Amino acid sequence: MAKLLPVMMLLLLILVSSVSCEIVHEEVQDDDDLFLNAQKRQYGPGSLKSYQCPGECTRRCSRTQYHKPCMFFCQKCCRKCLCVPPGFYGNKQVCSCYNNWKTKRGGPKCP
């Protein structure tokens, strides 16, 4: 019996870790699905009305030290694309018009 106890404990440990890994994997998958669904619903070309641009640009530019130029160009891009990407920085791939509008020098036009 003393020899079986460590083997049984090892099997129990493996079983518990296997179950917990499956639960964590399902939670991560659910979070990814929710994020992707939210992106599809709320973002993308034409997802905003023009009157929503100031509020979305305020959110987008709230953490930059260059607030005034960020707001100017964000609102310009929003009026053209009717879209502002999620978050404070990046994520431009969600809004193709916002992502693809470039300056004369080839840099990004939209913040």
N, C-alpha and C positions, 0 to 999 in steps of 0.2 A: 504494500500500500504506500509506503514511503517513497518508492521509486515512481509510482504512478502520479503522485501529487505534483511534482514539477512539470511533468508532461501535460497533465490536465490544465495546469495554470498557464502554460505556454499556449496551448490550444485556445483557451479562453481569451487570452490576450490577443491572439491573432484574429479571432472572431470579432472581438469588440473593435479593434482597429479597422477591420474591413468594413464593418457596418458604419462606423463614424466617417470613414472616407467616402462612402457612398452618399451619406447624408450631406456632407460638405459639398460634394460634386453637384448634387441636385440643387442645393441652395445657390451655388455660383451660376449654374445654368439658368435657374429662374431669374436671377438678377440680370444676367446678360439679356435674356428674352425681354424683360421689362424695359431695360435701357434701349434696346433696339426698337421695340414697339413705340416707346416714347419719342425716339428720334424720328421715326416714320410719321407719327401723328403730328408733332409740333414743329418740325423743322423741314426745310427743303424749299425749293423755289416756289414762290406764290403762297407760302403758308401764313403770311401776315397780311393785314390790311395796312394801308399807308399811315393811318392814325395810330397804329401800334408801334411804329418805328421808334419814336422818342423813348418810350418805356423800355423797349428791348435794347436799344443802344445805351441807355443809362446803365442797365444791368451789365452789358458787355464791357463797357468802359469804366466800370466802378473801381477797378483795382489798378488802373494805370496812373502813372505820374503825369502823363500827357493827356489829361482828360479832354481839354478843348479840341485839339486836332482829332483825337479818337472819335469824339462825338460828331464832329463835322463830317469826317469820312464815313463813319458808320451809318449816319443818317442818309448820306448821299447814296451809299451802296444799298441800303435798305429800300429807299424809294425806287431804285432801279430793279432790284432783285426780289423785293418783297419777302426778304428772308434775312435772319440774323442767326449765325451759328450758336449752338449751346455753349455755355461756359464763358470764361473771361478771356481765354486765349486759345488759339488753335481750333480744332474741330471744323475747319473750313470745308472739308470734303463733304459735309452734310449738305451744304448749299453751293452747288456748282457755279452758279453765276457769281456769287460772292467770292468764291475761290479763284475763278478764272479771269476776273477783271484786273488788268495790270496797268501800271504806269507806263509812260513813254519809254522809260529805261528798263522795263521788264520786271520791276518789283511789284509786290502786292499792293493793290489800291485800297483794299478794304482791311480794316483792323480785325 
